[in-house]
Amino acid sequence: MAAKLYWGLIALMIFSGCETLKTSKPIIPVKEYEAMIVGRLDANYVGTRNCLAACHFHDKMRQDFDASTMGAQLSRTSGMPIVDCESCHGPGSLAIEGITPEKVEADAKAGKRTACDFKTLIDLKDLPAPAQSLICLKCHSANATFNLHNWNASVHAFNDVSCFDCHNVHVGPDLKVRPRGIEAMCEKCHQEVQASFSLPSHHPVPEKKVFCTDCHDAHGSFYEKSLKKATVKETCTQQCHGEKAGPFVYEHGENTEDCRTCHSPHGAVNTYLLNVSVPFLCLQCHPGHATGTTDTGKGVFYTRCTDCHSQIHGTDLPSSTGAGKFTF
């Protein structure tokens, strides 16, 4: 009986130990853990309400933030998790140390705005680009912003571009970059593309009819050049040029591969974004043939191939010879 009791107690201890191991518990209190992450072990969290009540220097910034999408989500009535200014800027007890209601009142009488010691907060602007982005990704990598799952492998992340380079959290109600402002934002880095849009034939990006994000995903994608679709052709045909997608009975061979075989995606000196003017573009692949004769019958000349072969991307109709010559 004693032996059974002994082994029963041993089994109970083993099972209870396993159950303890399966339980998820923080190693240290959550507040200490967060302080360790942001690198300020000498300060404590005081809450946004205490920060803003003590410091009036950032009143305009607070009003803009409260009116923003993020500010609305972080309000107490939103039902969202407890996230506030200290989630990005770090614990703020040192910043408001020594600020009393009396000091705030005295500053107000003197016509001054009471300022906190914001130098004790995390210097976000001087953090490396990956660290800046990680501050945002703490929240913006959930299902609500699934496109950011590709960020760490994106060309922007590899080139030390951070969220702060494109987004200003305190700028106003709309934290996203507005479509009409995207061109100027992208051209700060992509100046060679900006030059292409100055060429005679170009996508109407400067005219604000097409935007960079119509073709590219700035947060990264699974495809080359951060395209939104798997191939260049899919991007062109599914986003805008659906009439050239096909399939056709008579297809131009290169039309099934890559539009860039004939076209420059951003701009060109030739019409229709062509890499080379017609007929010389066509002659790179096709042997030439006479299109007309002079009055003496001794000479021939070339003209634009598309004067006859007007359906150059593909057609379902045969030519007068019964072959597919892209004439209809």
Secondary structure, DSSP 8 states (H G I E B T S, - for coil): -HHHHHHHHHHHHHHHHHHHHHS---SS-HHHHHHHHHT-TT-----HHHHHHH--TTHHHHHHHHTSHHHHHTSTTS---S--HHHHH---TTTTTT--HHHHHHHHHTT------GGGS--GGGS-HHHHHHHHHTTTTSGGGGGGGGGGGSHHHHTT--GGGT--TTS-S--S--HHHHHHHHHTT-HHHHHHTTSSEE-STTTTSS-GGGTB-TT--SSGGGBSSSSHHHHHHHHT-GGG----SEE-GGGGT-GGGTB-SSEESSGGGBSS-TTHHHHTTS------B-TTSS-B----GGGT---TTEESS--TTSS--S--
